Amino acid sequence: MKKTLSIMPCLDMQNGRVVKGVHSVDIADAGDPVECAIAYCKAGADELALLDITATVENRGTLLDVVRRVADVCTVPFTVGGGISDCRSAGAVLAAGANKISTSSAAFRNPEIIPEMIRNFGVDAVTVAIDVDVNPAMPSGYEVYIDGGRTATGFDAVEWARRVDDFGVQTILPTSKAGDGARTGYDLPVIKAMHEACSAKIVASGGAGKLEHFLEAAEAGAEVLLAASVFHFHTIDIGELKQYLKANGCSIKE
């Protein structure tokens, strides 16, 4: 836990609005993405994530106008995911103002786009997201899911993370289907397993509900702490979280 932690609010997008659900369903409106981005930058976020949660299943590209509007107001680096299937779509998102892109389903279906994106845009611009769920039949106990967590792949999640890491990706973002939006805590075993298997930074995602959950994720090996609903609905404020983590021996971006 000697590495400096980053706090990363996530704006899940649907139809141009920020939304939040539990286990990817029961979707509730959580505001305008531009207003949310402004508020989080003022509140001390270190990074932002903007995820177009239905782009892949609707077989369309990311909402570039939203990316442009967020880029105009955002004062911290932000990552955009959802509907990024090749270098063309990735380039369009970066040209619209994003600092990084995140690819998930397309990268799994065609892994060669990962090194291609790294060659075109640089290693710092490429994040690979991995949706996972518990499956005792897998060697690690976790299976990769794609299509927004809707489609099981039969592939071991930690083995896929190791393969992604071998391409030179510097940030891997696993999200636990079971934990997403439930506020019952991050899936610590998968964070720990990927941290131990990979040299990439691991983003903790899916399940934060109280301050202790963030500390547990950091102790498991996460360097970026991502959350959505606890920030959107002010269950936890970023300043409060940073003070708590610092008081517990963590190094925090100021």
MARTOR-701626 format. One record per residue (C-alpha): y, z, x; residue in three letters. Coordinates in nm, 2 decimals. Layout:
BEGIN
+--------+--------+--------+------+
!  north !     up !   east ! resn !
+--------+--------+--------+------+
!      Y !      Z !      X !  ala !
...
+--------+--------+--------+------+
REM end
This chain:
BEGIN
+--------+--------+--------+------+
!  north !     up !   east ! resn !
+--------+--------+--------+------+
!   0.00 !   0.00 !   0.00 !  met !
!   0.23 !  -0.05 !   0.30 !  lys !
!   0.35 !  -0.39 !   0.18 !  lys !
!   0.66 !  -0.41 !  -0.03 !  thr !
!   0.59 !  -0.44 !  -0.40 !  leu !
!   0.77 !  -0.69 !  -0.64 !  ser !
!   0.83 !  -0.63 !  -1.01 !  ile !
!   0.78 !  -0.94 !  -1.21 !  met !
!   0.86 !  -0.95 !  -1.59 !  pro !
!   0.68 !  -1.24 !  -1.76 !  cys !
!   0.83 !  -1.45 !  -2.04 !  leu !
!   0.54 !  -1.59 !  -2.25 !  asp !
!   0.69 !  -1.89 !  -2.43 !  met !
!   0.59 !  -2.06 !  -2.75 !  gln !
!   0.81 !  -2.32 !  -2.93 !  asn !
!   1.10 !  -2.23 !  -2.70 !  gly !
!   1.10 !  -1.86 !  -2.78 !  arg !
!   0.97 !  -1.56 !  -2.58 !  val !
!   0.66 !  -1.41 !  -2.76 !  val !
!   0.40 !  -1.14 !  -2.70 !  lys !
!   0.06 !  -1.08 !  -2.84 !  gly !
!  -0.25 !  -0.87 !  -2.79 !  val !
!  -0.55 !  -1.05 !  -2.64 !  his !
!  -0.35 !  -1.37 !  -2.68 !  ser !
!  -0.33 !  -1.34 !  -3.06 !  val !
!  -0.11 !  -1.15 !  -3.31 !  asp !
!   0.19 !  -1.32 !  -3.16 !  ile !
!   0.53 !  -1.15 !  -3.21 !  ala !
!   0.88 !  -1.29 !  -3.13 !  asp !
!   1.04 !  -1.11 !  -2.83 !  ala !
!   1.37 !  -1.30 !  -2.80 !  gly !
!   1.55 !  -1.60 !  -2.64 !  asp !
!   1.43 !  -1.69 !  -2.29 !  pro !
!   1.78 !  -1.73 !  -2.15 !  val !
!   1.89 !  -1.39 !  -2.28 !  glu !
!   1.58 !  -1.23 !  -2.16 !  cys !
!   1.62 !  -1.38 !  -1.81 !  ala !
!   1.98 !  -1.26 !  -1.79 !  ile !
!   1.88 !  -0.91 !  -1.90 !  ala !
!   1.59 !  -0.89 !  -1.65 !  tyr !
!   1.80 !  -1.01 !  -1.36 !  cys !
!   2.06 !  -0.74 !  -1.44 !  lys !
!   1.79 !  -0.48 !  -1.48 !  ala !
!   1.66 !  -0.53 !  -1.12 !  gly !
!   1.36 !  -0.77 !  -1.16 !  ala !
!   1.25 !  -0.91 !  -0.82 !  asp !
!   1.10 !  -1.22 !  -0.97 !  glu !
!   1.04 !  -1.37 !  -1.31 !  leu !
!   0.75 !  -1.57 !  -1.46 !  ala !
!   0.79 !  -1.82 !  -1.74 !  leu !
!   0.47 !  -1.92 !  -1.90 !  leu !
!   0.44 !  -2.19 !  -2.17 !  asp !
!   0.13 !  -2.04 !  -2.33 !  ile !
!   0.04 !  -2.33 !  -2.55 !  thr !
!   0.12 !  -2.63 !  -2.34 !  ala !
!  -0.23 !  -2.68 !  -2.20 !  thr !
!  -0.41 !  -2.65 !  -2.53 !  val !
!  -0.15 !  -2.87 !  -2.70 !  glu !
!  -0.20 !  -3.13 !  -2.42 !  asn !
!   0.17 !  -3.15 !  -2.34 !  arg !
!   0.40 !  -3.08 !  -2.05 !  gly !
!   0.62 !  -2.77 !  -1.99 !  thr !
!   0.94 !  -2.74 !  -2.19 !  leu !
!   1.17 !  -2.86 !  -1.92 !  leu !
!   1.49 !  -2.79 !  -2.11 !  asp !
!   1.40 !  -2.42 !  -2.13 !  val !
!   1.33 !  -2.42 !  -1.75 !  val !
!   1.67 !  -2.58 !  -1.69 !  arg !
!   1.85 !  -2.32 !  -1.91 !  arg !
!   1.67 !  -2.03 !  -1.74 !  val !
!   1.74 !  -2.17 !  -1.39 !  ala !
!   2.11 !  -2.18 !  -1.48 !  asp !
!   2.13 !  -1.80 !  -1.53 !  val !
!   1.85 !  -1.67 !  -1.31 !  cys !
!   1.95 !  -1.49 !  -1.00 !  thr !
!   1.59 !  -1.42 !  -0.87 !  val !
!   1.30 !  -1.66 !  -0.79 !  pro !
!   1.11 !  -1.77 !  -1.09 !  phe !
!   0.76 !  -1.92 !  -1.14 !  thr !
!   0.68 !  -2.15 !  -1.43 !  val !
!   0.33 !  -2.21 !  -1.56 !  gly !
!   0.17 !  -2.39 !  -1.85 !  gly !
!   0.10 !  -2.76 !  -1.88 !  gly !
!   0.13 !  -2.83 !  -1.51 !  ile !
!  -0.16 !  -3.06 !  -1.45 !  ser !
!  -0.06 !  -3.28 !  -1.14 !  asp !
!   0.21 !  -3.33 !  -0.88 !  cys !
!   0.42 !  -3.53 !  -1.12 !  arg !
!   0.45 !  -3.24 !  -1.38 !  ser !
!   0.49 !  -2.99 !  -1.10 !  ala !
!   0.77 !  -3.19 !  -0.94 !  gly !
!   0.95 !  -3.21 !  -1.28 !  ala !
!   0.94 !  -2.84 !  -1.33 !  val !
!   1.06 !  -2.77 !  -0.97 !  leu !
!   1.34 !  -3.04 !  -1.02 !  ala !
!   1.44 !  -2.86 !  -1.34 !  ala !
!   1.52 !  -2.55 !  -1.13 !  gly !
!   1.20 !  -2.34 !  -1.10 !  ala !
!   1.13 !  -2.19 !  -0.75 !  asn !
!   0.75 !  -2.20 !  -0.79 !  lys !
!   0.49 !  -2.35 !  -1.02 !  ile !
!   0.17 !  -2.19 !  -1.14 !  ser !
!  -0.14 !  -2.39 !  -1.23 !  thr !
!  -0.46 !  -2.27 !  -1.38 !  ser !
!  -0.68 !  -2.49 !  -1.60 !  ser !
!  -0.59 !  -2.82 !  -1.42 !  ala !
!  -0.66 !  -2.66 !  -1.08 !  ala !
!  -1.00 !  -2.55 !  -1.19 !  phe !
!  -1.09 !  -2.88 !  -1.34 !  arg !
!  -0.96 !  -3.07 !  -1.03 !  asn !
!  -0.93 !  -2.84 !  -0.73 !  pro !
!  -0.80 !  -3.12 !  -0.51 !  glu !
!  -0.46 !  -3.09 !  -0.68 !  ile !
!  -0.41 !  -2.76 !  -0.51 !  ile !
!  -0.39 !  -2.89 !  -0.15 !  pro !
!  -0.20 !  -3.20 !  -0.28 !  glu !
!   0.07 !  -2.97 !  -0.44 !  met !
!   0.09 !  -2.77 !  -0.12 !  ile !
!   0.14 !  -3.08 !   0.08 !  arg !
!   0.41 !  -3.21 !  -0.16 !  asn !
!   0.60 !  -2.89 !  -0.24 !  phe !
!   0.52 !  -2.64 !   0.03 !  gly !
!   0.28 !  -2.34 !   0.03 !  val !
!   0.55 !  -2.11 !  -0.10 !  asp !
!   0.59 !  -2.31 !  -0.42 !  ala !
!   0.23 !  -2.30 !  -0.55 !  val !
!   0.07 !  -2.01 !  -0.74 !  thr !
!  -0.28 !  -2.04 !  -0.88 !  val !
!  -0.35 !  -1.84 !  -1.20 !  ala !
!  -0.70 !  -1.74 !  -1.30 !  ile !
!  -0.78 !  -1.61 !  -1.65 !  asp !
!  -1.09 !  -1.38 !  -1.62 !  val !
!  -1.32 !  -1.19 !  -1.85 !  asp !
!  -1.60 !  -0.95 !  -1.79 !  val !
!  -1.94 !  -1.12 !  -1.77 !  asn !
!  -2.22 !  -0.91 !  -1.61 !  pro !
!  -2.42 !  -1.23 !  -1.54 !  ala !
!  -2.17 !  -1.33 !  -1.28 !  met !
!  -2.21 !  -1.20 !  -0.92 !  pro !
!  -1.87 !  -1.03 !  -0.93 !  ser !
!  -1.90 !  -0.93 !  -1.30 !  gly !
!  -1.61 !  -1.16 !  -1.39 !  tyr !
!  -1.60 !  -1.52 !  -1.52 !  glu !
!  -1.33 !  -1.78 !  -1.50 !  val !
!  -1.17 !  -1.89 !  -1.83 !  tyr !
!  -0.95 !  -2.19 !  -1.88 !  ile !
!  -0.74 !  -2.34 !  -2.16 !  asp !
!  -0.53 !  -2.03 !  -2.21 !  gly !
!  -0.84 !  -1.81 !  -2.20 !  gly !
!  -1.02 !  -2.00 !  -2.47 !  arg !
!  -1.29 !  -2.18 !  -2.27 !  thr !
!  -1.56 !  -2.01 !  -2.06 !  ala !
!  -1.65 !  -2.20 !  -1.74 !  thr !
!  -1.97 !  -2.03 !  -1.62 !  gly !
!  -1.80 !  -1.99 !  -1.28 !  phe !
!  -1.76 !  -1.66 !  -1.09 !  asp !
!  -1.39 !  -1.55 !  -1.09 !  ala !
!  -1.39 !  -1.39 !  -0.74 !  val !
!  -1.57 !  -1.69 !  -0.59 !  glu !
!  -1.31 !  -1.92 !  -0.74 !  trp !
!  -1.03 !  -1.70 !  -0.60 !  ala !
!  -1.19 !  -1.72 !  -0.26 !  arg !
!  -1.20 !  -2.10 !  -0.29 !  arg !
!  -0.84 !  -2.11 !  -0.39 !  val !
!  -0.75 !  -1.89 !  -0.10 !  asp !
!  -0.93 !  -2.12 !   0.14 !  asp !
!  -0.68 !  -2.40 !   0.04 !  phe !
!  -0.40 !  -2.18 !   0.18 !  gly !
!  -0.25 !  -2.06 !  -0.15 !  val !
!  -0.04 !  -1.76 !  -0.09 !  gln !
!  -0.02 !  -1.61 !  -0.44 !  thr !
!  -0.31 !  -1.57 !  -0.69 !  ile !
!  -0.25 !  -1.45 !  -1.04 !  leu !
!  -0.56 !  -1.31 !  -1.22 !  pro !
!  -0.51 !  -1.21 !  -1.58 !  thr !
!  -0.78 !  -1.01 !  -1.76 !  ser !
!  -0.84 !  -1.14 !  -2.11 !  lys !
!  -0.96 !  -0.79 !  -2.22 !  ala !
!  -0.64 !  -0.62 !  -2.10 !  gly !
!  -0.37 !  -0.88 !  -2.19 !  asp !
!  -0.12 !  -0.72 !  -2.41 !  gly !
!  -0.34 !  -0.42 !  -2.49 !  ala !
!  -0.14 !  -0.17 !  -2.27 !  arg !
!  -0.46 !   0.01 !  -2.17 !  thr !
!  -0.42 !  -0.06 !  -1.79 !  gly !
!  -0.47 !  -0.35 !  -1.55 !  tyr !
!  -0.83 !  -0.46 !  -1.48 !  asp !
!  -0.85 !  -0.28 !  -1.15 !  leu !
!  -1.19 !  -0.39 !  -1.03 !  pro !
!  -1.10 !  -0.76 !  -1.04 !  val !
!  -0.77 !  -0.69 !  -0.86 !  ile !
!  -0.95 !  -0.50 !  -0.59 !  lys !
!  -1.23 !  -0.76 !  -0.56 !  ala !
!  -0.98 !  -1.05 !  -0.52 !  met !
!  -0.76 !  -0.85 !  -0.28 !  his !
!  -1.06 !  -0.78 !  -0.06 !  glu !
!  -1.19 !  -1.14 !  -0.08 !  ala !
!  -0.86 !  -1.32 !  -0.02 !  cys !
!  -0.56 !  -1.32 !   0.22 !  ser !
!  -0.33 !  -1.43 !  -0.06 !  ala !
!  -0.10 !  -1.19 !  -0.25 !  lys !
!  -0.26 !  -1.07 !  -0.57 !  ile !
!  -0.05 !  -1.04 !  -0.88 !  val !
!  -0.15 !  -0.77 !  -1.13 !  ala !
!  -0.13 !  -0.91 !  -1.48 !  ser !
!  -0.26 !  -0.81 !  -1.82 !  gly !
!  -0.26 !  -0.46 !  -1.96 !  gly !
!   0.03 !  -0.25 !  -1.83 !  ala !
!   0.12 !   0.02 !  -2.07 !  gly !
!   0.25 !   0.32 !  -1.87 !  lys !
!   0.40 !   0.40 !  -1.53 !  leu !
!   0.07 !   0.51 !  -1.39 !  glu !
!  -0.09 !   0.17 !  -1.45 !  his !
!   0.15 !   0.00 !  -1.21 !  phe !
!   0.07 !   0.25 !  -0.94 !  leu !
!  -0.30 !   0.21 !  -0.99 !  glu !
!  -0.26 !  -0.17 !  -0.96 !  ala !
!  -0.07 !  -0.13 !  -0.63 !  ala !
!  -0.34 !   0.11 !  -0.50 !  glu !
!  -0.61 !  -0.15 !  -0.59 !  ala !
!  -0.43 !  -0.41 !  -0.37 !  gly !
!  -0.17 !  -0.59 !  -0.59 !  ala !
!   0.16 !  -0.67 !  -0.43 !  glu !
!   0.33 !  -0.82 !  -0.74 !  val !
!   0.33 !  -0.62 !  -1.06 !  leu !
!   0.37 !  -0.84 !  -1.36 !  leu !
!   0.42 !  -0.71 !  -1.72 !  ala !
!   0.56 !  -0.84 !  -2.04 !  ala !
!   0.55 !  -0.63 !  -2.36 !  ser !
!   0.64 !  -0.29 !  -2.19 !  val !
!   0.95 !  -0.45 !  -2.05 !  phe !
!   1.04 !  -0.67 !  -2.36 !  his !
!   1.02 !  -0.37 !  -2.59 !  phe !
!   1.17 !  -0.12 !  -2.35 !  his !
!   0.87 !   0.11 !  -2.33 !  thr !
!   0.94 !   0.11 !  -1.96 !  ile !
!   1.26 !   0.00 !  -1.78 !  asp !
!   1.25 !  -0.17 !  -1.44 !  ile !
!   1.47 !   0.09 !  -1.28 !  gly !
!   1.26 !   0.37 !  -1.40 !  glu !
!   0.94 !   0.20 !  -1.27 !  leu !
!   1.09 !   0.14 !  -0.93 !  lys !
!   1.19 !   0.51 !  -0.90 !  gln !
!   0.85 !   0.62 !  -1.00 !  tyr !
!   0.67 !   0.39 !  -0.75 !  leu !
!   0.90 !   0.49 !  -0.47 !  lys !
!   0.84 !   0.86 !  -0.55 !  ala !
!   0.47 !   0.79 !  -0.52 !  asn !
!   0.50 !   0.65 !  -0.17 !  gly !
!   0.54 !   0.28 !  -0.25 !  cys !
!   0.77 !   0.04 !  -0.07 !  ser !
!   1.00 !  -0.13 !  -0.33 !  ile !
!   1.24 !  -0.41 !  -0.31 !  lys !
!   1.60 !  -0.28 !  -0.34 !  glu !
+--------+--------+--------+------+
REM end
